[in-house]
Structures are given as structure tokens and as C-alpha cells.
Amino acid sequence: MIEKLETLIENKYNTALQNGSLFFFETETETKTQDGIEFQITNAPSLLSKPKSADVKNGAGNEDPFENPNPELHVKDLKDHRLLLNKFCVVPHHLLVVTKEFKKQTEPLLPSDLRATWEVLAQLPQPSMAFYNCGELSGASQPHKHIQIVPLSKATFSPPISVVYEHIPGRKAGEIYTIKSLPYIHVLVPLDLNFIGSTTDMDMVEDYLGQMFFGLLDSMIQQLRENDSEITFSFNFILTHQYMMMVPRQKEHWEVAEKGIKLSVNSMAFAGLLLTKTAEELETLKQTNIIDLLCEVGVRRGEGVGNSVPDEA
């Protein structure tokens, strides 16, 4: 009998946590509602003790934690990918879909990457979200291509940003949207759940997801051109069971110089989920216009850029 993926993940996680191969950091979460979005700010002071990965990120040395991953963190092999547990997590069962061969985190996802990610998402009973930090300004922590999957709150079933998706009037699968109330460049496409949920042909699913992804990428680049913005090919990508979303980046960090605060911002923030490591960072974020923060690290959208639609939130 083949062991269910959820059981395999649970057993691997518990064993790795007990034997010290994996580290879970306790957190406290507060919310800040702005423009109809209930942003979640998670504070994890114990992350300050996490070993630095800057040398790896900056190319110093040859260490690649995904080349020969710790067997204790290895959940299962996929066709061209490995499914791993994240060694340092603030959410239990934080997963990584990693290419077996070294591929650069500065490269867009391929249809095969999307297929592997969807195969995992589809087997998880708890609502989950996948995301990909592409490029040097995206908040990526490792140069080896990896997609992350995090379980979401059972109370909300979706990331906070989903509220704008839910209020797109007359939304249609496959149509690309830009939401008027979000003032930074972004593109979003609803997925055809009837098709994905009914077919057993994963080659067709792979082709479909690839078409949706590259349609978003083309649309994002077009918006950047219309906006007269530099095209850096750094972007954040979010994949849920309902939609894909893509946001270009112009800065990796959000800074408050007078307080010495410098936060690395990744895809999670554009999903409405922010992370701090100190009480001062938490309090500063609570007093900050988070939409402005996202515009600062993303790309503020000029008037008339993108075929934006109003939302009803």
C-alpha cells in the first residue's frame, strides 16, 4: 500500500524535529487590516539565532544544501525534482520542491516545475500555497531553483490577498487581471478548476500551467514597458488552488534607516503574510502603510497601466 503524502510528510517532520535535523521557531502573529486586506504579521525572534546563508547566496564557497540534501529532510523523489522539508521553519510542514539538477533561481519556472508543484499541492488535504522568489531582488535565500509550499490557516483557507481575487466581478478562468485597488504592478489569472480537477492526464495539466504562467510573465513585462520601468526579471510568484499571481520587484529590502530596520521581502508579503524578527520590527510594521511598503519593493503602477478591473472589497 502506498503511503499517503500527508502521512509521509507528518512522519518525516516529526522525526526530523525530534532528532535535530529540522528547527521549528515559535512565533506570535498579529493582524493589520488595510484597504480591505487583513495582513498577517508573524514575529519570530528566535530566527535571529538561525545560521546565516549570506555566503551561499552571494556565491561564496560551493555549499549547496539542495545538491545532496540531508536524508532526514528528504520526503520523496519526483520525476525531475525532490520534495524536501524546510530545515528552518516557522510553519510546520513547510515544503520545498527542488530541482534534482542545479538550475538557477534567477530563471523563470518551467512547465515541469509547475507540474511537480501542482502534484504536491493536489495531494495536500490542508489548504496550502506555493510561491517562487525569482531573481536577485525577489527575497530568494538560495541560488538553487526551489519552489516553496506552506500550509495556510485552516480558519481562512487562503492567503489574505485572496480577498481581492474573490471580489473580481465576473472573473473568468484564463483571463489576466490587474486589480485597480492594488497600486503596484501585478498580474493575476484564475485557474480552470473544472479542467484541472477532472483530467488525469498530467501532461495536459503541465501544458496548461505552463501556458498560464508564461501568459502572466508576458503580461507583467508588458506592464513594465507601459510603465517605463526597468525590467529586472526579479519577481514574486504565488500559486494557490484557485489562481496564479505575479509581481515584479525593484528592491529586495524594505528599510527604515533611522531605526536600523532592514527587512527582506519575498512572495509571502505580496500574499499578505509578513515576517519580523524583533518587537521593534513588528511595531514598525503595525504603524506602516503596508500597501506603500509593497509599492516600494515592487513597482508602483502609473495611471492607465494595465487593463485594471475594480474590485468590490
RABELGI-V987866 format. One record per backbone hydrogen bond with DSSP energy under -1.0 kcal/mol. NH is the residue of the N-H (numbers start at 1). CO is the residue of the C=O. E is the energy in kcal/mol with one decimal. If there is no record, write none. Layout:
nh = <NH;NH>
co = <CO;CO>
e = <E;E>
This chain:
nh = <8;9;10;11;12;13;14;15;16;17;18;19;21;22;23;25;28;30;32;34;37;39;39;40;41;42;43;44;47;48;49;50;57;58;59;60;67;73;75;76;78;82;83;84;85;86;89;95;96;97;98;99;100;105;107;114;115;116;117;118;119;120;121;122;123;124;129;130;131;132;134;135;138;145;147;148;149;150;152;157;161;162;163;164;166;168;171;174;175;177;180;182;185;187;188;189;191;193;196;197;199;202;205;206;207;208;209;210;211;212;213;214;215;216;217;218;219;220;221;222;223;224;225;226;227;228;229;235;236;237;238;239;240;244;245;246;247;249;250;251;254;256;259;260;261;263;265;269;271;272;273;274;276;282;283;284;285;286;287;288;290;293;294;295;296;297;298;301;305;308;309;312>
co = <4;5;6;7;8;9;10;11;12;13;14;15;16;16;87;89;43;41;39;37;34;32;37;272;30;274;28;276;44;45;46;47;53;54;56;55;64;70;83;83;81;98;76;96;73;94;23;149;84;147;82;145;80;143;104;110;111;112;113;114;115;116;117;118;120;121;150;239;148;237;235;105;135;103;97;131;95;129;127;153;271;159;160;161;162;165;168;190;172;188;309;179;299;246;177;244;242;191;192;193;195;200;201;202;203;204;205;206;207;208;209;210;211;212;213;214;215;216;217;218;219;220;221;222;223;225;224;134;247;132;245;130;243;189;238;187;236;234;297;297;263;261;256;257;256;254;252;266;267;269;268;40;42;278;279;280;281;282;283;285;288;289;290;291;292;293;294;183;302;306;178;167>
e = <-2.4;-2.8;-2.2;-2.6;-2.4;-2.8;-2.4;-2.2;-2.6;-2.4;-2.1;-2.2;-1.7;-1.7;-3.4;-2.5;-1.8;-2.7;-2.3;-2.6;-2.3;-1.9;-1.3;-2.8;-3.5;-3.1;-3.3;-2.9;-1.8;-1.8;-1.5;-1.7;-2.6;-2.7;-1.3;-2.8;-1.5;-2.1;-2.7;-1.4;-3.1;-2.9;-2.9;-2.8;-2.7;-2.9;-2.7;-2.9;-2.6;-3.3;-2.8;-1.6;-2.4;-2.1;-1.5;-2.0;-2.4;-2.2;-2.0;-2.7;-2.6;-1.4;-2.6;-2.8;-1.3;-1.3;-2.3;-3.0;-2.5;-2.2;-2.6;-1.5;-1.3;-3.2;-2.5;-2.6;-2.4;-2.7;-3.3;-2.7;-2.3;-2.1;-1.6;-1.7;-2.8;-1.7;-1.2;-2.6;-1.7;-3.3;-2.8;-1.7;-3.2;-2.1;-2.1;-2.5;-3.1;-1.4;-2.5;-2.5;-2.0;-1.1;-1.6;-2.5;-2.1;-2.5;-2.9;-2.2;-2.3;-2.3;-2.5;-2.6;-1.8;-1.9;-2.4;-2.3;-2.1;-2.8;-2.3;-2.1;-2.1;-2.1;-2.0;-2.5;-1.9;-1.5;-2.8;-2.3;-2.9;-1.9;-2.8;-3.0;-2.7;-2.1;-2.2;-2.6;-2.5;-2.6;-2.4;-1.7;-2.5;-2.4;-1.4;-1.1;-2.0;-2.8;-2.4;-1.2;-1.1;-1.3;-2.9;-3.1;-2.9;-2.1;-2.7;-2.3;-2.4;-2.1;-1.1;-1.3;-1.1;-1.9;-2.5;-2.0;-2.1;-1.9;-2.1;-3.6;-1.8;-1.8;-2.9;-1.0>
